[in-house]
Amino acid sequence: MAENTAKGGDMIDFSRPVLGDPELNAVAEVFSSGTVGYRGQSRRFEEQFARHLGVPHEHVIFLNSATSGTFLALELLGAAEGDEIVMPSLSFVAGPNATLSRGARPVFCEVDPHSLNPTVRDVERVVTPRTKAVLVLHYGGYPGDIADLADFCARRGIALVEDAACAVASTVGGQAVGTFGDMGVWSFDTMKIMVTGDGGMLYVRDPELARRARRLVYHGLAQACDGFSAPAWQNWTFEQWEIGYRLVGNDLTAAIGSVQLDRLPGLVSRRAELVRLYDSELSGADGVRLPPPLPEGHRSSYYLYWVQVDRAIRDEVARALYTAGIQTNFRYGPLHTVPAYGPVPRLPVSERAAEETLCLPLHPGLTDDDVRTVAGRLRKTVLSLLPSL
């Protein structure tokens, strides 16, 4: 079976995973083992991912999604009614949904208008004595001011949870993004860099909280951490320590994840090549602003490549590119404008950035010619629309 990297029809896809025979063979091995639940392959994937992060494997848990990890993180922190969870407005709905599920209140902060990541100053402006935690997204795989944010939260006694869903290979000063805070989550859904279909990973820094997390993801049973205390022939005995959930991944998706993790350096390397080509092809383009350069010591996963154009023409640019066979997107819309989370104060910087930003196709299945086509069409479209402003 050839790798699944081709474009869908004549459309240049916004996103497409790289999957092929190695993943199929890994799944076949799990089938032949006779166990497909959360067993040995899942634990091996956890250990492999922990080595990738540079953390002890006991602190890493394979889940059915990063969203489950976000919900669990806030439970582990004891978020409750009266608490506030600070997060950037340009983020995913999992954060505020998890916050509201605990009876806490999401508090949205501004972001840098070009990197789309929050700065320490953005966070500090909305922190109050009720702030329980900061939940920060690494936009597009770019790490942002995570080291400074971690220092700020530590000084203020505020927990830090990292949504590293887009940042599976991002580092600052050689340290993996997602490990700067108290907890981190990664996503392996079908649109991410590493793909298992559905799946995610949770990192918990504190050893006792990590043990509790492992119990909670498997019904609150003691044997999730400690194994059975009953004789082997009496494995129907359960030791229920607390009320838990069923959030674990499984050996089928873990097998795919292990292969994808082996592929990861090549996937990120190709994404970096495409980003450099976009930068070159769009350099000096009238009316088009490119992503900011990475600070020294920062390494990105290059999940998204975004440009910014005048907000009066952004939607028309997206429409014209789609008509020309090019899928674009914008991730993520401003959460503070969602009625379910309001009413909340306006955030004009985030609102303007959301209206100006467009994410271009970026995945290893793109050819260099694809990128040149996208860049050329974008240049022409923006140039044609500028006189109307």
ABEGO torsion letter per residue (X at the ends): XBBBABBBEABBBABBBBBBAAAAAAAAAAAAAGBABBBAAAAAAAAAAAAAAGBBAAABBBBABAAAAAAAAAAAAGBBBGBBBBBBABBBAAAAAAAAAAGBBBBBBBBBAAAGBBBAAAAAAABBAABABBBBBBBGGBAEAAAAAAAAAAAAGBBBBBBAAAAAABBBGGBBBGAABABBBBBABAABABBAGBEBBBBBABAAAAAAAAAAABGGBAAAAAEBABBAABAABBBBABBBBBABBBAAAAAAAAAAAAAAAAAAAAAAAAAAAAAAAABGBBGBBBBBBBBBGBBBAGABBBBBBBAAAAAAAAAAAAAAGBBBBBOBBBAAABAAAOBBBBBAAAAAAAAABBBBBBBAABBAAAAAAAAAAAAAAAAAAAAAX
